[in-house]
Amino acid sequence: MYKALVKPLLFNLDAERAHHLVFDNLRRAARVPGTQALLRGLYDFQHPSLAREVFGLKFPNPVGLAAGFDKNAALTDELATLGFGFVEIGTVTPRPQPGNPQPRLFRLPQDEALINRMGFNNEGAAAVAARLARRRNRQLIIGGNIGKNKDTPNERAAEDYVACFDALAELVDYFVVNVSSPNTPNLRQLQEKKPLIELLQQVQARNQRRPAPRPLLLKIAPDLTDSQLDDILEIARETQLSGLVATNTTISRDQLHTDGHYVASLGAGGLSGRPLRARATEVIRYLHQKSDGALPIIGAGGIHSAADAQEKLAAGASLIQLYTGFIYEGPALVSRINRSLVPA
């Protein structure tokens, strides 16, 4: 029904407007008695064999929703009805910010891809924390993806990440430090070894002072070289990270089927979807092999089918996340993946 009826209607709208329409309608539908039970019946497939214990947390299944879809934790209760094993909210910054000027989200249907330059648009850590405190479904595992405000200089970036950590520490189950988005000026400079170690050490120091420290992960770009990936693994060991999220969007525009002049006219932004699948899997496999499987990896990038999900898991991912595939394939994708992972 999604691909035959809903998707064509949504794809006739501006991409960001369609996103907000889906949000609004899912929220309204959830208020109608019986709707959440209906959604669970349609999409929430669970089986004991799907359960995973990763970085000390028990996930009912390995399929999560990536950060960027629910930036402000506005829909966690509703998303829980669609069968996700976990939902990552954010990216959250300390202070509210509008993000980059619109239009800033574009579809490439020929490639089943998106280009976005959202720019960490969100309501700020205090508003997100207040909303998480009110959520009804306390069973759903929530990850907090955190970043810095656009106007915070890189030399003070750690202050922003610590501020977000402090605001959300009692309300999320794990944290992801995002220094790999291409849509905040100079943010990716923080992936360099020295500044990244300093940033992670400050967040980890705050984390380790808690009675029950939260798992702390790092989200990395797919555009890193093997040498840079080796540095990431060294940094992960030195700062005692619990895992990695591989990968964020790419700045590459290689091997697209969409007309190159049209793609160029859209301007800068991170590319996600099918074109990212192979590279994301390659990065996961490299990190898994180089770490001898000791570092858990959440695999993301180009998962549009059960086979794509199995590819990521076979490459070494412990968990996976959807975003663009969820847009193109609809909510039934979650169930299809989970059903495919149950032993025959």
N, C-alpha and C positions, 0 to 999 in steps of 0.2 A: 504493500500500500504506500509506503514511503516513496519508493522510487517511481511508482506509477502516478501518484497523485500529489503528494506533498512536495517532493523535491522539485518538480517542474514549476510549481507556484513560487517556491522560495527562490529558485534560480532566475526568476523573472524580476526579482527585486535586487536593489543594491545589496551587496554581501553583508555589510554591517547592519543595515536595516532588517534584513532577513534574520540575522542573529538575534536581534532584540525582539523580533516578532516571535521566534521560537521560545525565547525566554518567557515572554509575557504570557503566551498561550499555555505553556507547560505549568507555569505558576497558577494561572486561573483554573486549569483543568484539575490540578491537585486539590483544589478547594471543593470540588464537586464530590459528594459522598460516593464512595465506591471506585473512583477513578484510579487512585493509587493501587488498589487491589487488582484492578484490570490491567494496569501497566506492568505490575509484577507478574501477573499471569502470562502476559505476552512476551516479556523480555528477560525476566529474572530467572535464569537457569542456574541452579546450584547443585553441586554434587560433592560428596566428601573427598573424592580424589583430586578436586581442584584446589583444595586448601594448600597454602604455602606459608611457611614461617621464614621471614626474611628480615634481617637486621633487628631481630627481637620482637617483631610484630607478626600477628597471625592474620593473614589475608584469606578471606573466604574463597577467592579465586584470583588469578594473576592478571586480570584485565582492568586497567585503570583508565581514568579520564585525565588527559594531560592538562597542565597549567595553560591558561589563556582562554579557556572556554568559560569558566566561572571565575572571573577575576576577583569578584567581591564577595565570594561565598554566599551569593544570593539564592542559590538553587540547590544546595546540597541535599536537602530532604527529598526534593523531587528527583534529583539524579540518582538517588539511592534506589528508586523503584525500577531503574532501567538495567539492573544487573551488574553494575560495576563493582569490582572488588575493593576499589578505593578511588578517591577523587582528590586531585591536587588543585588547590585554589591559588589565585594570584596570576601574575606576579604582583605582590603587594609592596608598596613603598611606604616610608614613614608618614609622609604628608600626601594628601590627595593631589592628583595631577590629571589634567585632561588628556594627556597624550599628544600625539602628532595631529596636524590638521587633517580633516577629511577631504576627499576619500583616502582611505588608508588600508583597505582590505579588498582584495581582488581575486576573482576566480579565474583559473585556467582550465576550463572543462575538458579540452582535448588531452590535457596531461593529468587530469584528476588531481589538481594542485591548487594551492593558494599562495598568494604573496601578501604579506602583511607588514606594515610599519606602524603598528598601533602605538608603540612608545610608552609601555607600562601605564596605560590609562587605568586608574583605579581610584577608589574613594579614600584610600589611606588606611594605615594599620589600625587606628582606633575604631573606625567604622566597621572594618572587617571583623575585628575582635568582638565588637558588640553583637554583630549578627551571628557569629559562631557560637557565642554564649547562649543565644536563643534557639539554636537548632534543636529539633525534636529527636531526630535519629542519631543516637549516640553510639550506635554500633558501627556505622560506616567509618572506615579509616580515612582520615583527612591529612593530606600533606600540605605544608605551607611553603609556597615558592616565593622567595623574598629577593628584593632588589634595592637599588638606590634611586633617589629622586634625580631627575634630569639635571637640575641646577646644583647638585652636590658635586664638588670636584673630586676626582679620583683619590686624591691624597686623604680625603675625609670619608671615603666610601664605607669603610668599616663601621663608622658611627651609625650610618643608615641601616646596615645589615643587623647590627646589634640592637638598634631601636625596634626593628621589626621582630626580631627574635624575642625580645622582652615582651612585646605587645601580644604575641601569639603563643608563647611557650606553653601556657596552660590549656590551650584550645585546639592544638593540632597534634598529630601523632608523630610526624617527622617533618624535617625541614629540608628544603632544596635551595642552595645558594645559586642564584642565576647571575652569572657574569658573561653569558654567551649570547644574549640577544643582540642582533645587529641594529636594533632600532633606537637605542639610546646612545648618543654621541660618546665615543671613546670608551664605552663600557667594556668592549672586548679586550682593551689594553690590560684589564685586570686579570686576564687569563695568563699573562706573563708570570713566570715562576716567582719572582721576588714579591711583587705586590699581592699575588694570590695567596702565598704562604702567610703573609702578614695579615691579610683580611681573614682568612680561615682560622688562624690562630686566635684572633680576637673573639670571633664568634664562638669558637670551641671553648675558649677559656670561660666565657659566660655560661655556656652550656654545661660544662663540667662542674660548675658551682651549684647546679641544681641537685636536689635530692635524687631525682630520676632524670638523667640527661636524655634528651631526645636524639634519635638517629639524625645525623647531619650528612647530607649528600651534596654533591656538586653537579650542576648541569653544564655539559660541555657542547661546544660547537662541532659540527661534522667537518668543518674546514681545517681542522688541525692536522699538521703533519705527524708522521710516526714519531719523530723526535719530540714534538710537543706532547703527544700522547704519553710517551715515556715520562716526560716531566710531570704530567698529571698523575700518573701512578705513584711517582716518588712523592709528590705533594700529598696525595691521599694517605700514604703511609705516615709521612711526617706529621700531618695534622690529625691523624686518627679518624678519617672520614669513615662513615658507615657504608657508603656506596656512591655510585655515580648514576646520573641520568644521561643516556646517550641515545639520541642527540637532540639538540635544538634545531632551529631552521638553518638553512644554508644561504649564503650570498651568491652561490654559483647559479648560473643560468644555462649550464651545459645540457645538451641532448634533449631540449624541449621540442615538442611537436608544434606548439603554438607559434604563430608568426613572430619572428624575432623583433621586427619593428614595433609590433604591438606590445610585446613584453618590455622593450626598452622605454616605450611611452609611459608605462606604469611607474617608472622610477625605482627608487631604492626600496628595499624591504627583504625580509626573510622568506625563502621559498620552503613550503612544506608539501607533503603529499607523495604520490607515487614516485616522482623523480628522485626523492630522497631515500627510497627504500634500500637500494643496494649499498650506498655509501654508509648509511646508518648501521646496516648489518655488518659491514666491513669493520667499522669502528668498534662495535660490540665484540666481534670475534677477536680483534687484535687485543683489546683490553682484557678480555677473559683469558686468552692464552698467555699473555705477558704477566698477568697476576696469578697464574695457576689456579684460576677460579676462586681465589680467596676474597675478592672484592665483589659484592653483589652489584648488579647492573639492572637498572630499569631501562628497557629498550623502547625507543620511540622513533618514529620516522617512516612514513610510507606504509603503514599497516592498513590495508584495505580489504583483507580477506583472512580466512582461517589459515591458509597456507603462508601468508605473510607473517602472521603471528607465530606460527610454528617455526618459521625460518629464524626469527629473532631469538626464540627460546633455544633452538638448537645451536645458535651461535654463542650462547652463553648468558643470555638475559635471564634473570630470575623472575622478573615481572615485566609487563609491557604496558604501554599507554597509547591511547587513541586520541586523535584530534581531527585532522583533515579527513581521514577515512570515515570517521563518524559523520562528518558533514555530507560526504558523497554517498555513503552506503546506508546511513540511517541507524536507528537504535538496535535493529535486529542483528547488526554486526557483532555486538557484544555476546549475545546468545550463541551465534554461529561459532564464534571462536571458542567459547567455553565448552560447547557440545563437542567440538572437534578434539578437545584435549582429554576427554574422558576415555580411558582405555576400553577397547571393544570387549 
